[in-house]
Amino acid sequence: MERQTVEITAEQIKELRARTGAGIVDCRNALAQAGGDVNTAVEILKAKGLATARKKAGRTAGQGLVEAYIHTGGKVGAMVEVNCETDFVARTDEFRRLCRDLAMQVTASAPRYVSRDEVPAEAIEEQRRLLAAGLAGKPAAAVEGALDRWFQEVVLLEQPFIRDEGKTIRDLLTEAVSRIGENIQIRRFARFKIGE
């Protein structure tokens, strides 16, 4: 059986790079694997990035930056500590941009926790109780769905990215790990608003 080759155009590679931030060779390979379909290639690259991120997740991230963002007018702002493995990466423009975007995200979206693991069990149960009372008579799946939406509001990693609502902060970090080649973690953040 003869294998058909698909012609990959520069426009397809450019579009895929713009959507994923992946390198040219990775984009070409993903497009070839996807038979030229850009959307399928995006999913292939996401899966590859997830695999790369999982491999790197156990490595120590002892370097990094503390980045601050103050919104125009000086009434609200945030500081975020983002860790990576090496000082070299911490000094790159790409890592600094990532940290800046994360500080802007915290300023704009006011999360309370970095990850679900940090949410106290009591807070989850209280939220579940409130949702169950508000959705009385609805199936348990409706309550769990509402609880997931609450997590998207209060957990930074689960929030939609303010610059691209099609991806979460977790997706943004996974893509950065894949491109940069180091474990990257959001360690902590603080948000400040006048009067709060």
C-alpha positions in Angstrom: 0.0 0.0 0.0 1.5 3.3 -1.1 1.4 6.2 1.4 0.1 9.5 0.1 2.2 12.6 0.9 0.4 15.8 1.8 1.8 19.1 0.7 2.4 21.4 3.6 2.4 25.1 2.8 4.2 27.9 4.4 0.9 29.5 5.2 -0.2 26.4 7.2 3.0 26.4 9.1 2.7 30.1 9.8 -0.9 29.8 11.1 0.0 26.8 13.3 3.0 28.6 14.7 0.8 31.7 15.5 -1.8 29.5 17.2 0.7 27.3 19.2 4.0 29.1 19.4 5.7 25.8 18.4 8.8 25.7 16.2 8.8 25.3 12.5 10.0 21.7 12.5 7.4 20.7 15.1 4.7 22.4 13.1 5.7 20.8 9.9 5.8 17.3 11.5 2.4 17.9 13.2 0.8 19.0 10.0 2.2 16.0 8.2 0.9 13.7 10.9 -2.5 15.5 10.7 -2.7 15.2 6.9 -2.5 19.0 6.5 -5.4 19.7 8.9 -4.4 22.7 11.0 -6.9 22.0 13.8 -5.8 18.4 14.2 -2.2 19.6 14.2 -3.0 22.0 17.0 -4.3 19.0 19.1 -1.2 17.0 18.2 1.1 19.8 19.4 -1.0 20.3 22.6 -0.7 16.6 23.3 3.0 16.7 22.7 3.4 19.8 24.9 1.4 18.1 27.7 3.7 15.1 27.5 6.8 17.4 27.6 5.3 19.3 30.5 4.6 16.1 32.4 8.2 14.9 31.9 9.6 18.2 33.2 7.1 18.6 36.1 9.3 16.7 38.6 12.4 18.8 38.0 13.3 21.4 40.5 12.3 25.0 39.6 14.5 27.0 42.0 15.1 30.1 39.8 12.7 32.6 38.4 11.2 36.1 38.7 8.9 38.1 40.8 7.0 40.3 38.3 4.6 43.1 39.2 1.9 44.8 37.1 0.1 48.0 38.1 -3.0 48.8 36.1 -3.4 52.3 34.6 -4.5 54.7 37.3 -2.6 52.8 40.0 -5.7 51.5 41.8 -5.1 47.8 41.2 -2.1 45.6 40.7 -0.5 42.3 41.4 2.8 40.5 42.0 3.5 37.0 40.9 6.4 34.6 41.6 7.1 32.3 38.7 9.8 29.7 39.0 12.0 28.0 36.3 15.0 25.7 36.5 17.8 28.1 35.5 18.8 31.7 35.9 19.5 31.8 32.1 15.8 31.1 31.3 14.7 33.6 34.0 16.5 36.3 32.2 15.0 35.6 28.7 12.5 38.0 27.1 10.0 35.1 26.6 10.0 34.2 30.3 9.7 37.8 31.3 6.7 38.2 29.0 5.1 35.1 30.5 5.6 36.5 34.0 4.1 39.9 32.9 1.1 38.2 31.3 0.5 36.2 34.5 0.7 39.4 36.7 -1.8 41.0 34.3 -4.0 38.0 34.6 -4.0 38.1 38.4 -4.8 41.8 38.3 -7.6 41.5 35.8 -9.2 38.2 37.0 -8.6 38.2 40.8 -8.1 34.5 41.4 -7.7 33.3 45.0 -5.6 30.2 44.5 -2.9 29.0 42.1 -4.3 25.5 41.7 -7.2 23.3 42.9 -4.9 21.6 45.3 -4.6 24.9 47.3 -8.4 25.3 47.7 -9.3 24.3 51.3 -11.7 21.4 51.5 -14.0 23.5 53.7 -14.3 26.2 51.0 -15.1 23.5 48.4 -17.8 22.0 50.6 -19.3 25.4 51.5 -19.4 26.3 47.8 -21.0 22.9 46.9 -23.6 23.5 49.7 -24.4 27.0 48.4 -24.7 25.7 44.8 -26.9 22.8 45.9 -29.2 25.1 47.7 -29.4 27.4 44.7 -30.0 24.6 42.3 -32.4 22.6 44.5 -34.2 20.0 42.5 -31.5 19.9 39.8 -29.4 16.8 39.2 -26.1 16.4 41.1 -24.3 16.9 37.7 -25.7 20.4 37.5 -24.1 21.2 40.9 -20.8 19.7 39.9 -20.9 21.7 36.7 -21.5 24.9 38.6 -18.7 23.9 41.0 -16.3 23.5 38.0 -17.3 27.0 36.8 -16.5 28.3 40.3 -13.1 26.7 40.1 -12.5 28.5 36.8 -13.2 31.8 38.6 -11.1 31.3 41.7 -8.2 29.1 40.5 -5.6 30.8 38.4 -4.5 27.7 36.4 -8.1 27.1 35.3 -9.0 30.7 34.3 -9.3 31.5 30.6 -6.3 33.6 29.6 -7.2 37.2 29.2 -5.3 37.6 25.9 -6.8 34.4 24.4 -10.0 33.1 26.0 -9.6 29.8 24.0 -6.8 28.7 26.3 -6.5 28.4 30.1 -3.5 29.6 32.1 -2.6 25.9 32.5 -2.5 25.7 28.6 -0.3 28.8 28.6 2.2 27.3 31.0 2.2 24.0 29.2 3.0 25.8 25.9 5.8 27.7 27.6 7.3 24.6 29.1 7.2 23.0 25.7 8.9 25.9 23.9 11.4 26.8 26.7 12.3 23.3 27.6 12.3 23.8 31.4 9.8 23.2 34.2 7.9 26.4 35.0 5.6 26.8 38.0 3.6 29.6 39.4 4.6 29.6 43.0 2.4 32.4 44.5 0.8 35.7 43.8 -0.7 38.7 45.6 -3.3 41.1 44.3 -3.8 44.6 45.6 -6.8 46.9 45.1 -7.3 50.3 46.7 -9.9 50.0 49.5 -9.9 46.2 49.7 
